[in-house]
Amino acid sequence: MDKNDNPLLSTAELPEFDRISPEHVNPAVDTLLADYREAVDTLTANTAARDFEALMRPLEQLEDRLARAWSPVGHLHGVRDSAELRAAYNPAQEKLSEHATEVGQNRGLYEAVQALRDRPDFDGLDAARKALVEDSLRGFRLSGVALEEPQRSRFKAIQTELTRLETEFEEAVLDATDAWSKKLSKTELAGLPDSALAMLAQAAKEKGEKGHMATLKGPVVQAILTYADHRGLRQALYTAFSTRASDQGPHAGRFDNAERIDRIMALRHESAQLLGFDSAAHVSLDDKMAGTPERVLGFLHDMAGKARPVAQREVQELREFAAAELGVDDLQPWDMAWASEKLRVKRFDFSDEDLKPYFPLDAVLEGLFTIAGRVFDITLRPREGVVAWHPDARYYDVLDADGTVRAGFYTDLFARSGKRGGAWMDVCRNRFRDGDLQHPVAYLVCNFAPPGDDRPSLLTHDDVITMFHEFGHGLHHMLTEVDWPSVGGISGVEWDAVELPSQFMENFCWQRETLDLFARHWQTGETLPEDLHRKMLEARHFHAGLFLVRQLEFALFDFRLHLEFDPARGARTMEVLEEVREEVSVLRPPAWNRFPHAFTHVFSGGYAAGYYSYLWAEVLSADAFAAFEEAGLFDAETGARYRREILAVGGSRSALDSFVAFRGREPQPDALLRSYGLEAA
């Protein structure tokens, strides 16, 4: 293939999604990697290339060119997967993994960067340039640059195999999710609200069926477990969902990730040992705020000690309510969301369904854009004519106060087959000032229920929070003022602080002042009634203890699995999980539950030994938002300071230094407990 005809090698402002096909993937990757190797050989041979402009700028150019090509491929793998794309994606991903390790182990390049670091004029560089050099040196060390043979080759082989296994893990979860469906009888529809019925009818229609159909897509699972009165349906759905890609459940063994988990854990541990670390958890913490396993475990155990007694009271109350008023004497995990919703409706006299008419998607987007505009002094404007990967996708420009375009982003918001579940923000283009300024561009992906025949897409309040959360990540990427991609936006930020801007934005979903900007009834245009808002606030901390112990279960399981791995005993996946549940769980799942087998955050995402970071960063976000509560939600000076000290600096300085620059002091952990209404716990 002529590389001039390959859209992945285009220098266009945005990816040419209408031209990209699987056949373009490997030729583009091969071309870019060959060019990269040749350029590195030239740089290492040129002993004069030991200042920042001569060494680091070319390396950033190479990395950005590779990122520009790979970003749309990885994106399509998540939002429009196919057998043909997988066949191209998987070998290309392995090539990239091998390349990253090869570069990381290039001693000539490492010595060149170290020589730059050792120059007497290094301290005269600005913060971003110094951070880029320091981060590069740490990356070399974590890539095994100091290893000798045969350890050197073994480390490289491990990284390649891990890349393949992690991709296969994610694909198995997607396949298992898509493989299960259930045609529903009229009896099984009892209790489901109109919005859920419309979604189930749409699911049946997509599969060429009449009536209603249950699937394992997120919005469907949430609706059925929360509202379906048919206990057998809830149990069937819970069973299918919690045994995805495992040796249990309706597709037992078909997509089983058990061996992949064992192998992934063994390889991560071996890789850590080769680098001289005690465990994969120690490697993970090498560039995180928390620093040591003891600090992470202390934080999680302390939180568990405060949250579990609250959760125990909550589940006992729920058991008594279910027995007395719902006729359920043996409360099971598939009853939890349903019984909780019934109790919440009784206690606070409202349900999520009462809120959904006030959260039509278009109004929520408009409100989100208005809030971001007022807080950060920007304007968000749709751009027509941008080619995307699906008719539902949209593109927006981000304009500064003077009207100049500074960034852009795509949205893709509805659940569909072939699309990975959950919600995420990802990078399409990095900010890079290399002659002309390349503007940052983001992808914002969710899995909301699509519109029906006679109504728009109506969001739950949790959906609204998800939207604000992911957009917070997007703002971190798009409002950076750092011109070097490797330390701009979310890049280079400690992983346990990267959730700060996303969780910060969630707080705007609760305030009367901000809700009035978008919470409008889709039929009447009426704003959210005051009594409904009051009930929503009263219910905000409903079952906060149960939510926290679930998060703590995920975090402790992930961290202990990586910290305690012993090659002689294997991953002990379910054994470690049971030990964690012994400490934090208040309603034990059945023995056949296999949630780890679909835990993509840890086994195919970036959260290995880092899932605790959601709670860690929530301390930062709760305390940061308190500054706005003190000064006013739209206080111009506070918004400008947050943008300048948190969003603009990216990874060019430590997250703690950025927080202190914004808040004037270090974070206070009590802010997290207050945000959950547990300060007295």
N, C-alpha and C positions, 0 to 999 in steps of 0.2 A: 504493500500500500504506500502510495506517495504521501509522505508526512505533511506535505503542504495541503492535502485534502482532508487531513484528520482534524475534526472539530475540537478534539481534546487538546490540540496544540495551538488552537487559535489564540490570538492576542486580543480578541474582542472584549468589551467591557464585561459582558455576562456570558455564561455558558450557552452554547447553541443547542438547547435540548431537543430541538426538532431534527437535528442532524446526527446526534450521538446514538450509536448503536453498539452492541456488544463487540462487534468485529473491530471497533476502533480502540478498545481498551489496551490490549497487550502491545500492539505496535506503538502506541503513544508512550506507554510505560517503558518499553525497551529503548525507544529513542531518547527519552529524558534521562534514563539511568546511564546510558552510554555517554551522553553529553556531560552529565554530572561527574562521572569518573574521570573523564578527560580533563575537565576543569580542575578537579582536585589534584590530579597529577601535576598540572601546570603550576598550581598554587604552592604545592609542597616543594617543587623543584626550584621555585623562584625565591631565593633567600631574602630578597628585598621586600617580599610581600609579608611584612611583619608589623605593619601599622593597621589601624582600624579600617581605613578606606580601601586599602589594597587587599586585605584578607577577609574581614567580616562582611563587607558589602557584597562581594561576589558570592559568598556562601549564602547570604540571605536571598540573593537573586536566584540562586539555584533551588533553594528550598521553596521559594514562593512559586517558581515556575512549576515545580512538581506538585505543590498544593493546588494550584489553579487547575491542573489537569485531573487530579485524583478526586477533588471535592465533588464534582458532579457525578462521578462514578459511584462513590460511596453513598451519595445522596439517593441516587436511583436504586441502589441496593436496598435502601430502607423504605422507599415510598412506592416503587414500581418494580418489585422483584419478579424475576422470571428464570426459568431453567437456563435459557441462553445467557442471561447476564451472569448468573452464578458460575457458569462454565468459564466465563472470561474473568470474572471478579476474583475468584479464589486463587488461581495461579498468579495473577497480578499482585494480589495482596501479599502473597508469599515472597515475590520478588522485591517488593518494597520493604518487607521486614528484613530480608537478607541484606538489602542495600543499607538500611538504617544501621544495622549491626556492623556492616563493613566500614561505613563512614565512622561510626563510633569507635571502632578499633584501629583506625588509621593513625599510627603513631607519629607519622610525619606531620599530619594535620594537627594532632594534639600538641606536638612540640611547637608548631607554628603559633597556635593560639596561646600556649603557655608563654612563649617568648613575647607575645604582645602584652600579656598580663604582667610580665616582669619588667617591662619598659619603665624607665623613671617617669615618663610623662603619662602613665596610665591613670593616675589619680586625677589628672586634669580633664579626663573625659567626663561627659555628662552622665547622669544616673542611668539612663536607658542604655547607653553604649557599655558602661561598666557591667550592668546587669546581664547584657547579652553575652559578654565575654565570660563572666563567672558562671552563668547557666550552661554555656557551652562546655566549659571545663568539667562541671559536674556531670553533664551528659556523657562525656567521654569516659569518665570513671565508672559510671553506671552501665556503660556499654562494654566494659571489660578491656579497655585499652591497655591495661597493665598486665593482662594475662599472657602467659607463655603457652606454647603448644604442649600437649594436645588440648589443654583447657580452653584455649582461644577458639579453636574450631568447634569444640563441643558447645561453648556458649552461643556461638552463631547458629548452630543447628537447633539448639533449644528455642531460640527466638523464632525461627522459621516454623518449627512444629507448633509452637504456641499460637502463632498467628492463624495457622490452619485450623487448629482445634477450637479456638475462640469463635472463628467464623462459622464453623460447623455447628457449634453450640447454639448460636443465635438462629441459624437457619432451621435447626431441629425444632426450636420453640415456635418459630413462625409456621412451620409445616404442621406441627401438632395443633396449633391454634386454628389453623384453617381447615384441618381435617374433620373436626367434630361439629356436628349440627344436629338439631332435634326438631322435628315437626311437632307443633304444639296443638293439643286438643283445646276445645272451648273451656273445659274444666280447668286446665292448667293456666288459663289466662286470668283467672280470678285475682283481683287485687291490683293488677297492673294498670297504671294510669294511661290515659289516651296517648301521651307522648311516647310511652314505652311500646304500646300496641302498634303505633305507627312505625316505630323503628323495627319491630319484629316482623311487621308486614313487608317492610322494605327489604329486610334480610331474606325473606322467602322469595320475594320478587327477583332479587339478584341471583338466586339459585334456580330460577325458573319454576318456582313452586307457587301455589296459591296458599292463602291463609297466613299463618304466623310461624316463624322459625327462630329458635334460639341458636346462638353461636357463641364462641368464646372471645369475641371482640369486647374490648373494655366497657363501652357504654351499655352493651347488652348484659354482660355479667353484673354490672353495678345495678341495673334496673331490676333484674330478676331476683338477685339476692336481697334487695332492699324492699321490694313491693309484692312479689308473688306470694299469694296465700297458700299455694299448692306446695306442701312441704316436700313431696317427692320430687318435684321439679327443681326446687332449690338444692336438694341433696344431689341430684343427678348433675346439675350444672357445677356445683362446688366440687364434686368428685372429678369431673372431667377437667376443670380448670386447675385444680391443685395437684393433678397427677400428670400434667402435660410433660411430654418428652421424658417419660420415666418408665419404670418396670411395673407400674400400677395403673389402674384405671381402664377406661374403655379401649384405649389403644396401647395397652401394656406391651412394652418392648419394641414397638414399631419405630419410635423416634428417640429411644432411651439415651439420655445424656450422662448416665452414671459413670461409664468408663471414661468419658471425656473429662468429667470433673476430677476423677482420680488422677488422670494423666496430667491435666492442667496444673493441679496442685503439686504433683511430684516435680514437674518441670519448673514451676515457679520457685520451689524450694531449692532445687539443684542450682538454678541460676543464681539465687541469692548466695548460696554457699560458695560458688565459684568466685563471686565478687568479694567474699570475705565477710558477709553479713550472717547473722545467726538465723534469720528467717526472711521470708518474703515480706512480712510485716515491717521488719526493720528497713528493708529497701524502700518500701512505700513511704515511710516516715522521713526518709533522708531529705526530702524537699517539701515537708509539710510544717504547718505552724506547731502542731502538737509536739513533734520532736521525738518523744520516747513512747514505747509501748505502755510503760507504767502510767504516763500521763493520760493516755487514751483510755486505758482500762479504769483508771481512777475516776475519770470524768463519767464514763458509762455506768460504772457501779454506783457512783453517787447519785446519778439521775435515776437509776433503777430503784435505789433505796427510797427515793422520794415519790416516784411514780407508782410503784407496785402496790403499796397499801391503798392508794386512791383507786387503782384499777380493781383491786380485790373487792372494795366496797361497791364499785360500779357493777361488777359482774354478779355479785350476790343479789343486789337490788334487781338486776335484770332477770335473774333466775326466778326470784319471787314474783315479779310482775308477769313473766311468761307463764308460770304455773297457775297463778290466780286468775289472770284475765285472758290468756291466749290458749289455754289448754295444753301447754307444752311443759311437761314435767321433767324432761331430760334435755335441757338446752344444749344444742350442738353448734359447731362452728357455722353450719349453713343456716342456722336460725339467727345468728348474732345481728347481722345488719337489719333483718326484717323485724326482729323484736325490738331492737334499738330504735328503729324508726317509729314503731307503734308507741313506745314509751315516750319518745320525744314529742310526738304529736299530742299525746295526752298531757304531758307536763307543760309544754309550751304552746299548745293549741295551734301548731302549724307544721307543715312538712316541706320537704324540698320541692315537692310538686307545686306548692303554693307560690314558691319563689320563681320557678322556671318561666312563667309567662312574662316576668319582668326582666329576663335576661336573653332577649333575642340576640343572636350572634352579632349582627351588624351594629346594633346599638352598643354592645359591649366593646366591640372594636373601636367604634367612634369615641366612646368614653375613655378607653385606654389611651388612645392617641391624644385626646384632650388633656388628660392628666399628665402624660409624659411631656406634652408641649408646655404646660404651665410650670411644671416642676423644673424641667431642664432647658427651657427656652428654645424648643425646637418645633418644627412643623412636619407632619407626616402626610405625604400626598401620594395617592395612587398614580402609577404610571401605566398608561395603556400601551398595548402593542408589544409587550415583553413576552417572548416565547418561553413557555414553561413545559412541564412534564405531564400535566393533567389539566383538564378544563377547570377544576376547582382552585388551582393555584393562582395567586395574585402577586403583584410586585408593587412595592412602595418606595418612594424616595424619602430620605430624611434630610430636612433643610435646616440650616442654622438661622439665627435671628436675622441675618442680613440677606436671606433668601438663597444662599449658595448651597448646593447639594454637598453633603458631607458623608453620606452613607446610603445604603439601601437594604431592603430585605424582602424575601418571599414568604408567603403564608401558604400552608396546605393543611386544612383544619378538620377534614372529615375522615371517619373510619371507612376502610374498604378492603377488599381482598387484595393480597399481595403487598400490603403495607404493614410495616412493623407496628406493633401496638405501643401505647404510651405516648409521651410527649417529649419533644427535645428541641433544643436550638443547636444549630451547627454552623460552621464557617463555610461560606462560599468564596469570598475574597477577603484578603487581609488588607489592612491599611499599610501602605508601603510608599515612602517618598523616595523614588529612584528616578531622578529627573522630574517627570510629571508625578503627581500624587495619585496613587491607586486608592480609591475609596473602599472602605470595608463594606462587605455585603454578608447578610446572614440568612439562614433558613429558619423559619419558625414552623414547627410541625406539631399538630395535635391529632387526636382521634375522637372528635365530637360526633354526636349523632347527626346525620345529615338532615336537611329539611325534608318534610313530607310533601304530599301532594297539595295540602291546603294550609300549611303552616311553615314558618321559617324554622331554622335550627334554633331550638331553645336549650339553653345551657343550665345545668345545675350550678349552684354557687361554688361547688368544688371545681367544676369546669372553669368558671370565671377565675378562680384562684390559680388554676393551672395556666391559663392564658397569661395572666399577669406575671406569673413566675418565669415562664419561658421568655417573655418579652424583656424581663429584667436581665436575663443572660444576654439577650440581643443588644440591649442598651450598653452593656459592659463592652461588648465587641465593637459596636458602631460608634460610640462616643469617645473612643480612645484618641489620645493626642500623641501617642508614641508611634514613631515612623518606622520602627523595626518590627516586622511580623512576629519574631520569636519571643518578644517581651511586650507586645501590644495587646490591648483588649484582654481576653481571658487567658491568653498564652503567657506562660511563665508565672501565673498567679498560683500560690500554694493551693493544692487541691482541696484542703479543708477550709479554705476561705473563698473558693470560687462560687459558692452558693450565696454569698452575702448579697450581691445585687438582685438576685432572683427572689430570694425570700423577703428582701426588703420591699419589693413591689407588691407582694401579697397583702401587705397591711392596708393598702388603699382600697381593698375589696370590702372593707368593713365600715368605713367612715361615712357618716351621713353626707358630709360635704362632697365627697367624691362619688358616692353611689348616685347622688342626684344628677350627676353628669351623664349617667348611662342606664340606670335601672328604670326602664320604662316599659309598661305593658305593651305587648306586641300588637294588640288590637285597639286599645283605647288611648295609648300614649301616656297613661297615668303614671306618675312617678311612684316609687315603692312607698306604700302607706306607712305612716309612722308606727302604727301598732305592729305591723309585720317586721319592720326594721328592729323594733324593740325586742320582739320575740327572737329574731335572728341573733341579736347580741346576747340575749339571755342564754340562748342555746349554744353559743360559740364554744364554750368550754365543756359542753355535754360530752361525757365519756373521753375527756382529755387524757385521763390516766390510761385507758385502754389503747388509745392511739399511741401514746408514748411508749408503753411497754412493747407494742408491736414493732415500733421503730428500733427500740433497744434490742429486741430479739434479732432483727436483721443485722444491726451494727455489731453486736457481740459475736454472733455466729460468724460473720465475715472476718472479723479481726482475729478471733481465736483460731479459726480454721487455718489462717495463714501464719499466725504466730506459733502455734503448737504443732505444726506438721512434723511428723516423725517418719522418715522413709521406711523404717522397720514395721510401722503400723498402718501406713497409708493415710488417706485423707480423713478417714473416720467421719465422713460427712454427716450421716444421720446420728451418730453417737455424740458428736460435738453439739449438734442442734438440740438433742434431747437434754444435754447438760445445761445449755443456755436456757432452754425452756423451763428447766427445773428452777432456775434463778428468777426468771422474769415473767413467765407465762402465767396467766390466771384462768385460762380455759384451753386445755391442751387439745391440739388437733388430733385426728385419728392417726394411728400408727402408719397407715398407708399414705398419708399426706407427703408429697414430694416437692414442696415449694422450691428447694434449692435447684432442682433440675430445670427450672425456668427462670432462675435468678440471673437475668442477663446483665444487670448492673455490675455484678461481681465476676461472672465467668466469661462475659464477652464484651463488657463495657470498660470504663476506666476507673471503676470504684473498688478494685481488689484491695483489701485491707484499708479501704478508705470510705466505706459506707457511713462510718461514724461522722463523716464530715457534714452530712446534712444537719445533724444536731449541733455540731461544733459551730458551724457557720450561722446557725439560728441564734446563737448567743450574740454574734456580731450584728445580725440584721435587726433583732429586737431592740438592741441598744441604739443602733443607728436611727431607726425610725422614731425612737423616743425624742430625738433631737427635733424632728419635725412636729411632733405632738407638743413640744415645749414652745416652739417658735411660730407654729402655724403651718398647716399642710402645704400651702403654696407660698411660704415665705421665700422671697427671691434670693436673699443672701444665703440661707441654708441650702436651698436647691443648688445654687451656683457652687457652694463649697463642697457639697457631696459630689457633684459632677467633676469638679476640679481635683479633689483629693482621693476619691475612690474610683470613679469610672475612667477618668482621663489618663491616669498613670499606669493602668494595667499591671504588668509584672515587672515594671521598671524599678520598683522598690518593694520591700516586704509588706505583706498585708497588715501586719501589726502597725508598722510605721504609717501606713495610709489611714488606718482607723484612727490612730492617735492624732494625725494631722486634721482629720475631720471632726473628731469628738472632743479633742483636747485632753484626753485621758485614755487609759486602757479600758477594754470592754468589761462590763460588770455581769457576771454569770446569772445573777438574780433576775436580769431582764428576761431571760428565757422562761424561767418558772412563772414570772408574772404574766408573760404572754399566753401561757396555758392556764392561767388562773390557779396555779398550784403554789403560790408563794408561801402559803401557810402549811403546806404539806410536810 
